[in-house]
């Protein structure tokens, strides 16, 4: 997607028309570090023996090498807690933790003018400052307590998601009474709830919300939800902070029953009634991984189903069928023209005109050498092929900018050229003009990879039309594909981290007509 507003990116100021995140979250001040004071930690003996602990100067990049966990842990209590290369005045950012993340830490703490609470090392590298953005109290801090489940990185969507209806939900900041909700929303809540439950039951989407329980113990009828440092609270009315925009997307930390309604706690720490939303059913579509001895071409079934044939005594006979959007690995040529039959890796035969075929390349760009990873994206074909050198390893369909091969400066087209992934986010909130409405606010878009200014590859939970142009410029991926690519590309996002900034050479992204 590509938003119209000028927004602050992690690495640079993104111009108008680029994907962007709502705000630049807090970090420690980049002020002169001043004298360094090392504070002994609980596990001092092991810390002295840890990599970089004895031989490296405390607070330098060489002092932040991987270590064996010893029980010391820290947690993020800010929307974004930065991880720095060192503790000095010229420190740079490696990446960040999201509020509620708990990771292993190593002391002894280093206290200087840049961090009165002390710097701690985290795996696999970098320093985190204890203070407004992080704490050593990983069991009782209210922010940590309120994030009971980390985002899912195993494939697909990292959270349950919902999209606001035309009449969007109110954002409650505490557990409101039935009367308070009627006062805010008017009468008719019970009927709307019943209709919503029936509709979502027919759609089969309620399972995507997971177990619907009682309200979590940290929510209160009298006190507002405590939000992480860096998250806007908005104006507070009696029990809510106004209404969300229609067409907004929400990622959910909790789903629970309250006053006869199913409610969700969003990743922005608002409580919303889900009967004002549509529950997202994750797309089942995904690409195909190619094994060591497999290559292009591959084809995807175009229609609802495709007859499969097999050879019997030298002639083709019916032998089952392939499903809609199923990938078929093609192993050879036979005949010519639209009616040509192609042999498949499972011993079958399929008609060529029943497949959307991704053919092998006839030439390669100069950077396709050795085992170097790169992504080959075709705007005309709406395909993405992941390569290691000359070897294709993954194939899928995408949705690029709806301006096609037009000028990205004039229309909603995807930028073309050779780029590199420079920042990755497990999820990131984006604002702008998107597909479901003239304006949008999509929380925690999954598996975002920026490769040029504000252009990114990312999962799309709001549509299932991969293979067609659709976006405002970014490259939309099915969630399962986005998750696969997120783990495959460089730079890697370490366990527990929410995002990284590339300080080395990221995976090449080659976008062509």
BAVOPA-209066 format. One line per 2 residues: for each residue x, y, z of C-alpha. Coordinates in steps of 0.05 Angstrom, whole numbers. Layout:
BEGIN
X Y Z  ...
! end
This chain:
BEGIN
0 0 0  22 71 -7
-4 127 37  -10 199 14
16 234 75  88 251 90
105 206 149  169 192 187
203 128 168  254 92 211
312 107 165  291 170 129
234 219 118  187 185 69
158 233 18  85 241 0
56 179 -32  98 128 6
79 73 55  88 99 125
77 86 198  35 130 242
90 159 286  163 151 303
162 117 372  206 138 429
279 122 442  332 149 487
362 216 470  422 216 425
461 261 471  535 258 489
546 195 529  593 226 580
632 183 629  613 110 632
597 78 699  591 2 702
542 -25 753  554 -97 777
497 -144 762  467 -204 797
506 -253 753  571 -216 752
616 -277 750  584 -305 687
580 -235 657  656 -228 663
664 -293 625  612 -277 572
635 -261 500  661 -190 498
653 -182 573  725 -187 595
765 -164 534  719 -112 503
710 -41 526  643 -36 562
590 -3 519  623 -14 452
596 -57 395  648 -110 412
617 -114 481  549 -134 453
561 -203 425  515 -264 434
514 -293 503  486 -353 541
423 -332 579  431 -331 654
362 -312 678  366 -236 672
311 -210 627  284 -143 605
218 -122 574  195 -68 526
144 -20 556  144 29 497
110 23 430  180 15 403
242 4 446  304 16 406
364 -31 405  429 7 395
497 -12 368  534 16 428
524 65 485  565 123 457
543 190 427  547 164 355
507 101 368  461 75 313
399 32 314  399 -42 299
325 -52 309  272 -50 363
226 -89 411  151 -80 413
114 -65 478  107 -129 519
165 -166 488  210 -200 539
281 -219 520  344 -244 553
392 -191 577  464 -188 602
495 -139 650  530 -107 685
489 -45 671  525 14 640
501 83 664  518 147 626
485 213 607  448 177 551
415 126 598  407 139 672
373 71 682  431 33 652
445 -2 587  438 -78 581
461 -123 525  410 -165 487
418 -224 440  444 -230 388
474 -160 392  460 -89 415
442 -49 477  375 -29 508
366 28 557  326 16 620
277 74 631  215 97 595
223 45 541  245 -17 579
243 -48 648  275 -105 687
208 -119 721  183 -172 672
129 -201 716  91 -142 747
97 -83 700  26 -68 674
47 -63 601  82 -130 604
23 -162 640  -26 -137 587
11 -170 529  0 -243 546
12 -272 476  69 -252 430
55 -243 355  56 -308 315
114 -315 267  102 -387 247
62 -370 184  2 -329 165
-25 -272 206  12 -253 270
-53 -232 305  -128 -240 297
-153 -183 253  -219 -147 243
-241 -91 195  -288 -36 217
-356 -31 185  -382 34 155
-407 50 226  -340 40 260
-331 17 332  -320 64 391
-252 59 424  -266 45 498
-209 58 546  -238 14 601
-292 -38 611  -355 4 600
-422 -15 631  -481 -33 587
-511 35 602  -447 72 583
-444 34 517  -518 50 503
-506 123 519  -447 124 471
-476 81 415  -551 87 422
-604 33 426  -605 -31 385
-540 -61 410  -571 -128 427
-602 -137 358  -537 -117 324
-498 -166 367  -545 -223 349
-541 -207 275  -465 -203 278
-459 -270 313  -504 -303 262
-468 -272 203  -398 -290 227
-422 -360 245  -445 -370 173
-379 -343 147  -342 -390 194
-296 -334 215  -304 -336 291
-252 -391 296  -201 -340 272
-211 -302 337  -186 -360 379
-217 -376 447  -266 -323 471
-257 -318 546  -276 -274 604
-243 -205 606  -169 -211 624
-155 -192 697  -115 -129 680
-177 -95 651  -219 -53 697
-288 -21 700  -259 40 736
-188 50 710  -165 64 639
-122 13 603  -50 34 612
-18 47 544  55 39 527
99 100 523  91 129 453
19 107 441  -33 162 433
-91 162 483  -136 213 449
-190 254 483  -227 215 536
-302 219 544  -341 181 597
-314 113 578  -288 120 507
-240 160 465  -284 171 404
-298 128 343  -250 95 296
-251 113 222  -295 69 178
-254 17 141  -200 16 194
-164 -50 207  -148 -75 277
-101 -128 304  -123 -159 370
-84 -177 432  -145 -205 469
-216 -227 451  -266 -233 508
-340 -231 526  -367 -170 563
-438 -147 575  -464 -196 523
-416 -171 469  -351 -199 440
-298 -146 452  -226 -141 429
-165 -107 459  -126 -78 400
-51 -74 394  -62 1 404
-91 -17 473  -163 4 457
-224 -39 473  -271 -45 414
-338 -81 405  -329 -131 349
-402 -128 327  -381 -63 293
-330 -101 252  -320 -158 203
-274 -214 226  -217 -228 178
-213 -297 150  -141 -309 130
-131 -324 56  -115 -397 43
-76 -377 -19  0 -385 -18
57 -397 -65  98 -460 -76
167 -478 -51  214 -511 -100
260 -567 -75  333 -577 -90
320 -614 -156  258 -574 -176
254 -512 -220  208 -471 -264
160 -475 -298  103 -481 -248
30 -467 -261  -29 -447 -219
-98 -473 -233  -139 -416 -263
-210 -442 -257  -251 -474 -202
-218 -541 -216  -175 -573 -270
-179 -645 -294  -117 -686 -283
-98 -741 -332  -49 -798 -330
-18 -844 -383  -50 -912 -390
-25 -956 -446  1 -896 -485
-62 -855 -479  -87 -803 -429
-143 -822 -383  -179 -783 -328
-143 -787 -261  -174 -738 -212
-169 -662 -212  -131 -603 -184
-165 -550 -141  -173 -476 -155
-107 -438 -145  -69 -503 -132
3 -501 -157  25 -554 -206
99 -568 -218  112 -579 -292
167 -627 -312  169 -625 -388
140 -604 -455  91 -641 -499
55 -615 -561  43 -542 -576
-12 -490 -575  -65 -474 -523
-89 -547 -519  -20 -575 -505
-15 -623 -447  42 -615 -397
70 -671 -352  73 -656 -278
118 -676 -221  65 -721 -190
60 -763 -253  -1 -729 -281
-16 -688 -344  -53 -622 -348
-76 -577 -406  -33 -515 -413
-93 -469 -422  -118 -489 -352
-56 -461 -318  -27 -393 -303
45 -411 -318  108 -379 -290
161 -395 -341  237 -399 -328
279 -338 -343  320 -338 -407
372 -290 -378  393 -265 -309
415 -199 -279  488 -191 -261
475 -196 -186  447 -267 -192
512 -301 -172  530 -357 -124
477 -367 -70  458 -293 -66
384 -284 -48  341 -239 -92
268 -228 -110  245 -224 -182
178 -186 -186  140 -177 -252
87 -123 -254  56 -148 -319
53 -220 -295  38 -203 -221
88 -256 -200  144 -261 -149
200 -312 -154  251 -318 -98
320 -340 -123  385 -363 -93
433 -345 -148  403 -378 -210
360 -427 -171  286 -410 -160
264 -430 -90  194 -400 -82
140 -377 -130  76 -338 -117
28 -285 -142  26 -214 -116
-14 -150 -123  26 -89 -144
5 -17 -154  -60 -6 -191
-25 43 -237  7 -17 -272
71 3 -308  55 77 -305
99 131 -274  99 122 -198
105 197 -191  39 208 -227
-3 146 -213  -9 91 -161
44 47 -192  100 5 -161
169 34 -169  214 -6 -216
288 -20 -212  338 -56 -168
334 -44 -93  352 -78 -27
310 -92 35  331 -39 85
281 -47 142  236 -103 166
177 -101 214  139 -161 240
80 -115 235  71 -40 225
12 7 225  -1 46 161
-45 105 145  -67 133 78
-115 121 21  -125 47 12
-168 -3 -22  -230 -7 22
-242 68 31  -216 135 10
-176 137 75  -151 81 118
-116 66 183  -93 -6 182
-63 -30 247  -5 -78 246
0 -95 172  38 -161 175
109 -176 154  130 -109 124
196 -104 85  216 -35 60
260 -36 -2  257 35 -30
236 98 7  165 81 29
154 22 -17  148 -45 16
130 -118 9  78 -136 61
21 -183 76  -49 -159 61
-106 -182 106  -160 -139 73
-165 -174 5  -154 -240 -29
-142 -219 -101  -68 -237 -108
-48 -240 -181  -85 -175 -197
-61 -103 -191  -92 -75 -128
-48 -32 -83  -28 41 -81
44 22 -97  69 -28 -47
73 -102 -63  15 -140 -30
28 -212 -10  -18 -266 16
-4 -272 91  27 -342 86
74 -318 31  91 -254 70
110 -296 131  153 -343 89
190 -287 55  199 -249 120
238 -307 150  277 -320 85
302 -251 67  359 -212 99
368 -178 146  341 -229 195
296 -208 251  321 -242 315
272 -279 361  236 -230 407
252 -170 363  196 -135 325
238 -101 272  308 -90 245
344 -36 206  393 -61 154
466 -43 168  494 -92 118
471 -118 51  398 -137 49
363 -182 0  358 -153 -70
289 -134 -95  286 -131 -171
221 -100 -197  211 -102 -273
153 -88 -320
! end
